[in-house]
């Protein structure tokens, strides 16, 4: 077996009273493509910096094969000493022509002063620096932060072609699913490894936690009660997720009908909605700055409960459109009408509103005391912080001690505590870990107000919004029902429909009518078979689960055979997870079948 290119052994790091890493180890071989995942504050970035040789641990060893080139992309690049982009991109020793070639692909001017770079441009410059160096190992810390969707897709393609070893920290699930073949999970100071791609991570990590829970149950002799609680909790979660899925599909169907009405003559008649139902109405709005057209003739009608995403390249005008819709910036032409009784809360990507010297407690309880008002109800500040995955010991810590992701989490905690019926989120997912993204997704799913969301996180958009407003960067803006993936399928389908075939291009006929694609009216053969199979498999799983629960209800089982009890409990967890996945899949296929039938 070939020795690793890089290895960390028994790494220990502690800050004040908190042990961050304790015996963490992993190795990286040639061609490994790993994601480094874990909660904000778990030590992912610290571990990556140790791997890059930039931080010395308190104890432990770092090994790198002689001659191995390691390139590290930090979350916040330091441009000190580099006057221009090309100066920074070549500072690590890369050839100038190589750096210029990457910058050209990223459409970033090599002569641009680093002091004038936007967040997205700074990220591109840092990416150009590590790629131009032609390393054997790439260590990337949140490479997609501040990048727009076209740049993220370009980076995906470029990294897919990279032949060296790769370690990624990212909250972008779609990015990780495509690029990784293994996972490193930083959890409670340790590193666990899964030699499968990120698509398998959640099931694997949940099984580990479930197994640990079984061991804990044995130790505290509350096996039966905890098993009952676990069963009820899983069932409740499944029902809640199914309800959310149905609600999101319903919202998208409703939104599709509303989008179809925009621009019709009847639009003006619809403005007579009941007070409080209308949130925002835009009629033929336009905006330019000098000769640059930002928005050209855009109309939309947003009503209470809509959840809408804004997507497009950096600089396309998403924030400008958001300000116009909020009444903060007047259009050059057209009309904006805001509904009555609006109570907006805005969360942007800047952390400037946080005082780095203030504690988390002081930030949430600005008037003193230990209570924070959460949408009109008092909560103890520590209890509320736990909702956002903070430990009690962090409540009295200064904000400057938090990681970037933890600061974003605190911003969300403060914003979501305020009463609101209109939530505006401008790039809320930057620096957030996946657990916090899941938490935010659940909160937005349960939020009964209106949501306007600017994000480049494709997976997050797919799970939250009912429609997307797409800006093309040239003044065009159009709304589509569904999430990012729905828009992508639609745009690719439209592009394919417009593209002439070779035979048509060779022999055009003036009297020929374009052939219209036939819309499907029923499920495909594969989906139909799967739906039928699920209908048979789910009752069998329910029967098997019931038998296992009968065994677990025997109070003497654990006393007679702890090993048998552990096997039955593990089998019970596995079947419940399998049933949950089957029910989710069945629900999606059934809703798809109903939608096709109604065409």
SEVO-267083 format. One line per field, with one value per residue (C-alpha): x, y, z; residue in one letter. Coordinates in Angstrom, 1 decimal. Each point is the difference from the previous one (the first is absolute). Layout:
px	X_...
py	Y_...
pz	Z_...
resn	A_...
END
This chain:
px	0.0_1.4_0.8_-2.3_0.8_-1.0_-0.9_-1.0_0.3_-1.4_-0.6_-1.0_-1.1_-1.6_-1.2_-0.5_-2.3_-1.1_1.8_-0.5_1.9_1.0_1.8_-1.2_1.7_-0.4_2.1_-0.3_1.1_0.6_-3.3_-2.1_-2.9_-1.4_-2.4_0.7_-3.3_-1.2_-1.8_1.2_2.7_0.8_3.5_-0.2_1.8_2.6_0.7_0.3_2.5_2.0_0.0_1.2_2.9_-1.2_-1.0_2.0_-2.2_0.7_0.9_-0.1_1.9_-0.3_1.6_0.4_1.7_3.2_-0.5_-3.8_-1.5_-2.9_-2.2_-2.4_-3.0_-1.0_-3.5_1.4_3.0_2.6_1.0_2.7_3.0_-1.8_-1.0_-1.8_-1.8_2.8_2.5_-2.1_-0.6_3.7_1.2_0.2_2.3_-2.5_1.1_-1.5_-1.5_-1.7_-1.5_-1.2_-1.6_-2.1_-0.9_-1.1_-2.3_-1.4_-0.4_2.1_2.4_3.5_1.0_-2.9_1.1_-0.6_-1.3_-3.1_-1.0_-3.5_-0.6_-0.6_3.0_2.3_-1.2_0.8_3.5_0.6_-1.2_2.2_3.0_-0.5_-0.9_2.9_2.5_-0.8_0.1_-0.1_-2.4_-2.8_-1.4_-3.0_-1.9_-3.5_1.1_-3.6_-0.5_-0.9_0.1_-3.0_-1.6_1.9_3.3_-0.9_-0.8_3.3_1.8_-1.8_1.1_3.6_0.3_-1.6_2.9_2.6_2.2_1.6_-1.4_-2.7_-1.5_-3.1_-1.8_-3.3_-3.7_-1.0_-1.5_-0.3_3.7_1.0_-2.2_1.6_3.7_0.6_0.6_0.6_-0.9_2.0_-2.4_1.4_-2.2_0.8_3.7_0.4_0.1_-2.0_0.4_-2.6_1.4_-3.1_-1.1_-1.9_-3.4_0.5_1.1_-3.2_-1.3_3.5_0.3_-3.5_0.6_3.2_-2.0_-2.8_2.5_1.5_-3.5_-0.6_3.2_-1.1_-3.4_1.7_2.0_-2.8_-2.6_-2.7_0.0_-3.7_-1.1_2.6_-0.8_-3.6_1.0_2.3_-2.7_-2.5_2.6_0.9_-3.7_-0.7_3.0_-1.1_-3.5_1.3_2.4_-2.8_-2.2_2.7_0.5_-3.7_-0.1_3.0_-1.6_-3.3_1.8_1.7_-3.2_-1.7_3.0_-0.1_-3.5_0.9_3.0_-2.2_-2.2_2.9_-0.1_-3.7_-2.5_-1.8_3.0_-1.3_-3.3_1.7_1.5_-3.3_1.1_-1.0_2.1_3.2_-0.2_2.0_3.6_1.7_-1.2_2.4_-1.3_2.4_2.8_3.4_3.3_3.3_3.2_1.4_0.1_-0.2_-3.5_-0.7_-3.7_-2.1_-3.8_-0.5_-3.3_-1.0_-2.6_1.0_-2.6_0.1_1.8_1.9_3.6_2.1_3.7_2.0_2.9_2.4_3.7_1.8_-0.7_-3.2_-2.1_-1.5_0.6_-1.2_-3.2_-0.5_0.3_-2.5_-2.5_0.4_-0.6_3.5_1.0_-2.4_-0.2_0.8_-3.4_-2.9_-1.7_0.7_-2.9_0.6_-2.7_-1.3_1.2_3.4_2.5_3.3_3.2_3.1_3.0_2.9_3.4_1.9_0.8_0.7_-3.0_1.7_2.2_3.0_0.5_-3.6_-1.0_-2.6_-2.2_0.3_-0.7_-3.3_-1.1_0.8_-2.1_1.7_-1.5_0.0_-3.1_-0.3_-3.3_-0.4_-2.9_-1.9_0.8_2.7_2.8_3.0_3.0_2.0_-3.0_-0.4_3.8_-0.3_-2.6_2.8_2.5_2.0_1.3_-0.9_3.6_0.1_-2.8_2.5_2.8_0.7_-1.1_3.6_0.6_-2.6_0.8_-1.4_-2.8_-0.9_-0.2_-2.4_-2.0_-0.2_-1.2_-2.8_-0.9_-0.3_-2.0_-2.4_-0.9_-1.6_-3.6_-0.4_-2.2_2.5_3.5_2.7_3.1_2.9_2.6_-0.8_1.8_3.6_2.1_-2.9_0.6_-2.5_-1.7_-0.8_-1.1_-2.4_-1.2_-0.5_-1.9_-2.4_-0.6_-0.8_-2.2_-2.0_0.1_-3.5_1.1_1.6_3.6_2.3_3.3_3.2_2.2_2.5_-0.6_-1.8_-1.0_-1.3_-2.1_-1.5_-1.0_-1.5_-1.5_-3.2_1.3_3.2_0.5_3.0_2.1_2.2_2.3_-1.2_-3.2_-2.1_-2.0_-2.5_-1.8_-0.4_-1.9_2.1_3.6_3.4_-0.1_-3.4_1.2_3.1_-2.1_-2.3_2.8_1.9_-3.3_-0.7_3.6_-0.4_-3.3_1.5_3.1_-0.6_0.8_2.7_-2.6_-2.2_3.0_1.0_-3.5_-2.3_-3.6_-1.9_-3.3_1.1_-1.6_2.3_-0.6_-1.2_1.4_-2.8_-0.5_0.0_-3.4_1.1_3.0_2.8_0.2_2.9_-1.9_-3.2_1.8_1.7_-3.3_-1.5_3.0_-0.2_-3.7_0.9_3.2_-1.4_-2.6_2.6_2.4_-2.8_-0.7_3.7_0.3_-3.1_1.6_3.2_-1.9_-1.8_3.4_1.3_-3.1_1.2_1.5_2.1_1.7_3.0_0.6_0.0_2.1_1.5_1.5_-3.4_-1.5_2.6_-0.6_-3.8_0.4_2.5_-2.4_-2.9_1.9_1.0_-3.5_-1.5_2.5_-0.7_-3.8_0.5_2.0_-2.6_-2.9_1.8_0.7_-3.6_-1.4_2.1_-0.9_-3.7_-0.1_1.9_-2.6_-2.9_1.6_0.5_-3.6_-1.4_1.7
py	0.0_3.4_2.4_3.0_3.4_1.7_-1.3_1.5_-2.1_0.6_3.7_1.9_3.7_1.8_3.6_1.2_-2.5_-1.6_-3.0_0.4_-3.0_-3.0_-2.8_0.9_-2.0_-0.5_-0.8_1.1_-2.2_0.8_0.6_0.3_2.4_0.7_2.4_1.2_0.4_0.9_2.7_3.6_0.2_-3.7_0.7_-0.6_3.1_-0.4_-3.6_1.1_2.7_-2.6_-2.2_3.0_0.5_3.4_-0.8_-2.0_-2.3_-0.4_-3.6_-2.4_-0.5_1.2_-2.0_1.1_-2.1_1.8_2.0_0.1_3.5_1.0_3.0_1.4_2.3_1.9_1.3_3.6_0.6_2.4_2.4_1.7_0.9_-0.8_3.2_-1.7_-3.2_-1.5_0.9_-2.0_-2.9_-0.6_0.7_-3.7_-0.7_-0.7_0.9_3.3_-1.5_-2.7_2.4_2.3_-3.0_-0.8_3.6_0.3_-3.0_1.7_3.3_1.9_2.8_-0.9_3.6_0.9_1.4_-2.4_2.8_0.4_-3.6_-1.1_-3.1_-2.1_1.4_-0.6_-3.6_-0.4_1.5_-2.5_-2.9_1.1_0.0_-3.6_-1.5_1.8_-1.5_-3.5_-1.8_-3.7_0.8_2.6_1.0_2.3_1.7_1.1_0.6_0.9_2.9_3.2_-1.7_0.3_-3.0_0.1_0.2_-2.8_-2.2_1.0_-1.0_-3.3_-0.8_1.0_-2.0_-3.0_0.0_0.4_-3.1_0.6_-0.6_2.3_0.9_2.3_1.9_1.2_0.5_-0.4_-3.5_-0.1_1.0_-2.8_-2.6_0.5_0.2_-2.3_-3.7_-0.1_1.9_1.1_0.8_2.3_-0.8_0.6_0.4_-3.2_-0.7_-2.9_-1.0_-1.4_-1.3_1.0_3.3_2.7_-1.3_-2.8_2.2_0.8_-3.6_-1.2_2.7_-0.5_-3.7_0.7_2.3_-2.5_-2.7_2.2_0.7_-3.7_-0.3_3.0_-1.6_-3.2_2.0_2.0_-2.9_2.1_-2.2_-0.5_3.6_1.4_-2.5_1.1_3.6_-0.6_-1.8_2.8_2.6_-1.7_-0.3_3.6_1.1_-2.0_1.4_3.5_-0.4_-1.5_2.9_2.5_-1.7_0.1_3.6_1.0_-1.8_1.8_3.4_-0.7_-0.9_3.2_2.1_-1.5_1.2_3.5_0.3_-0.9_3.0_2.6_2.3_-0.7_2.8_-1.4_0.8_3.4_-1.6_-2.4_2.9_0.2_-2.9_0.0_2.2_-1.8_-2.7_2.1_0.3_1.5_0.8_1.2_1.1_0.4_1.3_1.0_1.2_1.2_1.5_2.1_-2.1_-3.2_-1.6_-1.9_-0.8_0.4_-0.3_-2.5_-0.7_-2.2_-0.3_-1.4_-1.0_-1.1_-3.3_0.0_-1.2_1.3_-0.3_2.5_-1.5_1.3_0.8_2.3_3.6_-1.0_2.2_-2.4_2.4_2.9_-1.8_-1.0_3.7_1.0_-2.6_1.1_3.6_1.0_1.0_1.6_-1.4_2.2_-0.9_-2.3_-0.3_-1.7_-0.5_-1.3_-1.7_1.2_-1.0_-1.2_-0.8_-0.8_-1.5_0.2_-2.3_0.9_-1.6_2.7_-0.5_3.7_0.3_-2.4_1.5_-2.3_0.9_-0.7_-3.5_-2.1_0.6_3.8_-0.2_-1.7_1.7_3.6_1.4_-2.1_-2.9_-3.7_-0.1_0.4_0.7_-2.6_1.0_1.5_-2.8_0.2_-2.6_-0.4_1.2_-3.3_-2.1_2.1_-0.3_-3.8_0.2_1.4_-2.7_2.1_-1.4_1.5_0.9_2.1_2.4_2.1_-0.1_3.1_-0.2_0.4_-3.6_-1.5_-1.5_1.7_-2.6_0.5_3.7_-0.5_-2.4_2.8_2.5_-2.4_-0.6_3.8_0.6_-2.9_1.0_3.2_0.0_0.0_-0.9_0.7_-1.6_1.2_-2.1_1.2_-2.8_-1.5_-3.4_1.3_-1.7_-2.0_-3.7_-2.6_-0.4_3.7_0.0_-2.9_2.0_3.1_-2.0_-1.4_3.5_1.4_-3.0_0.7_3.8_1.2_3.4_0.9_-0.8_1.7_-1.9_0.8_-3.0_-1.9_-3.2_-2.2_-2.7_2.5_1.8_-3.3_-0.8_3.4_2.1_-0.3_2.0_1.7_3.4_-0.4_3.0_-0.4_2.9_1.9_1.5_-3.1_-1.4_-2.8_-2.1_-3.7_-2.4_-2.5_0.1_0.3_-3.5_0.6_3.2_-1.8_-2.8_2.6_2.2_-3.0_-1.3_3.3_0.2_-3.5_1.0_3.1_-1.9_-1.2_-3.6_-0.7_-1.3_3.0_2.3_-1.8_0.0_2.7_0.1_3.2_-1.8_-2.3_0.6_-0.5_-3.2_0.6_-2.4_-2.1_0.6_-3.2_-0.9_-2.9_-1.3_-1.7_-3.8_0.2_2.3_-2.0_-3.2_1.7_1.4_-3.5_-1.5_2.6_-0.7_-3.6_0.6_2.6_-2.4_-2.7_2.4_1.1_-3.6_-0.8_3.2_-1.1_-3.4_1.6_2.4_-2.9_-1.5_3.3_0.3_-3.2_1.5_-3.1_0.0_2.2_-1.9_-3.4_1.0_3.5_-1.1_-1.0_3.2_2.0_-1.9_0.5_3.7_0.6_-1.9_2.1_3.3_-1.3_-1.0_3.3_1.9_-2.2_0.5_3.8_0.2_-2.2_2.1_3.2_-1.6_-1.3_3.4_1.8_-2.5_0.1_3.8_-0.2_-2.5_2.3_3.0_-1.9_-1.3_3.6_1.2
pz	0.0_-1.0_2.8_0.4_-1.5_3.2_3.4_3.4_3.1_3.5_-0.5_3.1_0.1_2.9_0.5_3.5_1.7_-3.3_-1.6_-3.7_-1.3_2.1_-1.7_-3.5_-2.8_-3.7_-3.1_-3.6_-2.9_-3.6_-1.7_3.2_-0.3_3.5_1.5_3.6_1.7_3.5_2.0_0.1_2.7_-0.1_-1.3_-3.7_-1.1_2.7_-1.1_-3.6_1.0_1.9_-3.1_-2.0_2.5_1.0_3.6_2.6_2.2_3.7_-0.6_-2.9_-3.2_-3.6_-2.8_-3.7_-2.6_-1.2_-3.2_0.5_-0.9_2.2_-0.8_2.6_-0.7_3.2_0.7_0.2_-2.3_1.2_-2.8_2.0_-2.2_-3.2_-1.8_-3.0_-0.6_-2.0_2.7_2.5_-2.4_-0.6_3.5_0.8_-3.0_-2.8_-3.5_-1.2_-3.1_1.9_2.5_-2.9_-1.7_3.1_0.6_-3.6_0.5_3.1_-1.9_2.6_-1.1_1.0_0.4_2.3_3.4_2.8_2.2_-2.3_-0.2_0.9_2.1_-3.1_-1.8_3.0_0.1_-3.8_0.5_2.8_-2.1_-2.9_2.4_1.2_-3.4_-1.9_2.4_-1.4_3.4_0.9_2.8_0.1_3.4_-0.5_2.8_-1.2_-3.6_-1.2_2.5_-1.8_-3.4_-2.3_-1.6_-3.3_1.9_2.3_-3.0_-1.7_3.2_0.1_-3.5_0.7_3.2_-1.6_-2.4_2.7_0.3_3.4_3.5_1.2_3.4_0.0_2.7_-1.3_1.0_-3.7_-0.1_-3.8_-0.3_2.4_-1.6_-3.3_1.0_3.0_0.3_3.8_3.2_3.0_2.9_2.8_3.0_3.7_-0.6_-2.1_-3.8_-1.4_-3.6_-2.5_-3.3_-1.9_-1.5_1.8_-1.2_2.5_2.9_1.8_0.1_1.3_2.6_1.3_0.3_2.1_2.3_0.2_1.0_2.7_1.3_0.4_2.1_2.1_0.5_1.3_2.5_1.6_0.1_-1.6_-3.1_-0.5_0.7_-2.3_-2.8_0.2_-0.1_-3.0_-1.9_0.6_-0.9_-3.3_-0.9_0.8_-2.0_-3.0_0.1_0.4_-3.0_-2.1_1.0_-1.0_-3.3_-0.8_1.0_-2.2_-3.0_0.7_0.2_-3.3_-1.7_1.4_-1.0_-3.6_-0.4_1.3_-2.3_-3.0_0.9_0.1_-2.9_-0.9_-0.3_3.0_2.2_1.0_1.0_2.4_2.1_1.9_2.3_3.6_2.3_1.1_-2.8_-2.5_1.0_-3.1_-3.5_-2.7_-3.4_-2.9_2.2_-1.5_1.4_-1.5_1.3_-2.8_-3.1_1.9_0.0_3.3_-0.4_-3.1_0.1_2.9_1.7_2.9_2.6_3.4_2.6_3.6_0.5_-3.3_0.2_-2.9_-0.9_-2.0_-2.1_-2.6_-0.5_2.4_-1.1_-1.8_2.3_2.5_3.0_-2.1_-0.9_3.6_1.1_-2.6_1.1_3.6_-0.9_1.0_-3.6_-2.5_-3.5_-3.0_-1.5_1.0_3.4_3.3_2.4_3.5_2.1_3.3_3.5_-1.2_2.7_-1.9_1.4_-2.2_0.4_-2.2_-0.4_1.9_3.6_0.6_2.3_2.5_2.8_0.2_3.7_1.0_1.3_-1.7_3.1_-0.4_-3.7_0.5_3.2_-1.0_2.8_2.7_1.9_-1.0_-2.2_-3.8_-1.7_-2.7_-2.3_3.0_2.5_2.7_-0.1_2.2_-2.0_0.6_-1.1_-3.2_-0.7_0.2_-2.8_-2.2_1.1_2.5_3.2_3.4_0.5_-3.1_1.3_1.9_-2.7_-2.1_-3.6_-1.2_1.3_-2.4_-3.4_-3.1_-0.2_3.7_-0.5_-2.9_2.2_2.7_-2.6_-0.9_3.6_0.6_-3.2_0.4_3.5_-1.2_-0.9_-3.8_-2.9_-2.7_0.2_-2.4_-0.1_-2.1_-0.3_3.5_-0.8_-0.2_2.7_1.4_0.8_-1.2_3.3_0.1_-3.6_0.9_3.0_-2.1_-2.6_2.6_1.4_-3.4_-0.8_3.2_-0.5_-0.9_-1.3_-3.4_-0.8_-2.6_-0.2_-1.9_-0.1_-2.2_1.9_-2.5_2.5_2.5_-2.7_-1.1_3.6_0.9_-2.8_-1.9_-3.0_-1.2_-1.7_-2.3_-1.1_-3.1_0.7_-3.1_1.3_-0.4_2.9_-0.1_2.7_-0.1_2.3_2.0_1.3_-1.7_-1.5_-1.5_-1.7_-1.2_-1.6_-1.6_-1.4_-1.4_-1.5_-1.6_-1.4_-1.5_-1.5_-1.7_-1.3_-3.6_-0.9_-2.6_-2.5_0.5_-0.5_-3.1_-1.7_1.4_-1.2_0.0_0.4_2.8_3.4_3.0_1.8_3.6_2.7_1.4_3.7_2.0_1.5_2.1_1.9_-1.8_0.0_2.5_2.4_-0.3_0.9_2.9_1.3_-0.2_1.8_2.8_0.5_0.7_2.0_2.4_1.6_0.4_1.7_2.3_0.9_0.7_2.1_2.0_0.8_1.1_2.3_1.5_0.9_1.4_2.2_1.9_3.2_0.5_-3.4_1.0_3.2_-1.8_-3.0_-0.4_-3.3_-1.4_1.3_-1.8_-3.3_0.2_0.8_-2.8_-2.4_1.2_-0.7_-3.5_-0.9_1.2_-2.1_-3.0_0.5_0.3_-3.2_-1.8_1.2_-1.2_-3.4_-0.3_0.8_-2.6_-2.7_0.9_-0.1_-3.4_-1.3_1.1_-1.6_-3.3_0.1_0.3_-3.2
resn	X_X_X_X_X_X_X_X_X_X_X_X_X_X_X_X_X_X_X_X_X_X_X_X_X_X_X_X_X_X_X_X_X_X_X_X_X_X_X_X_X_X_X_X_X_X_X_X_X_X_X_X_X_X_X_X_X_X_X_X_X_X_X_X_X_X_X_X_X_X_X_X_X_X_X_X_X_X_X_X_X_X_X_X_X_X_X_X_X_X_X_X_X_X_X_X_X_X_X_X_X_X_X_X_X_X_X_X_X_X_X_X_X_X_X_X_X_X_X_X_X_X_X_X_X_X_X_X_X_X_X_X_X_X_X_X_X_X_X_X_X_X_X_X_X_X_X_X_X_X_X_X_X_X_X_X_X_X_X_X_X_X_X_X_X_X_X_X_X_X_X_X_X_X_X_X_X_X_X_X_X_X_X_X_X_X_X_X_X_X_X_X_X_X_X_X_X_X_X_X_X_X_X_X_X_X_X_X_X_X_X_X_X_X_X_X_X_X_X_X_X_X_X_X_X_X_X_X_X_X_X_X_X_X_X_X_X_X_X_X_X_X_X_X_X_X_X_X_X_X_X_X_X_X_X_X_X_X_X_X_X_X_X_X_X_X_X_X_X_X_X_X_X_X_X_X_X_X_X_X_X_X_X_X_X_X_X_X_X_X_X_X_X_X_X_X_X_X_X_X_X_X_X_X_X_X_X_X_X_X_X_X_X_X_X_X_X_X_X_X_X_X_X_X_X_X_X_X_X_X_X_X_X_X_X_X_X_X_X_X_X_X_X_X_X_X_X_X_X_X_X_X_X_X_X_X_X_X_X_X_X_X_X_X_X_X_X_X_X_X_X_X_X_X_X_X_X_X_X_X_X_X_X_X_X_X_X_X_X_X_X_X_X_X_X_X_X_X_X_X_X_X_X_X_X_X_X_X_X_X_X_X_X_X_X_X_X_X_X_X_X_X_X_X_X_X_X_X_X_X_X_X_X_X_X_X_X_X_X_X_X_X_X_X_X_X_X_X_X_X_X_X_X_X_X_X_X_X_X_X_X_X_X_X_X_X_X_X_X_X_X_X_X_X_X_X_X_X_X_X_X_X_X_X_X_X_X_X_X_X_X_X_X_X_X_X_X_X_X_X_X_X_X_X_X_X_X_X_X_X_X_X_X_X_X_X_X_X_X_X_X_X_X_X_X_X_X_X_X_X_X_X_X_X_X_X_X_X_X_X_X_X_X_X_X_X_X_X_X_X_X_X_X_X_X_X_X_X_X_X_X_X_X_X_X_X_X_X_X_X_X_X_X_X_X_X_X_X_X_X_X_X_X_X_X_X_X_X_X_X_X_X_X_X_X_X_X_X_X
END
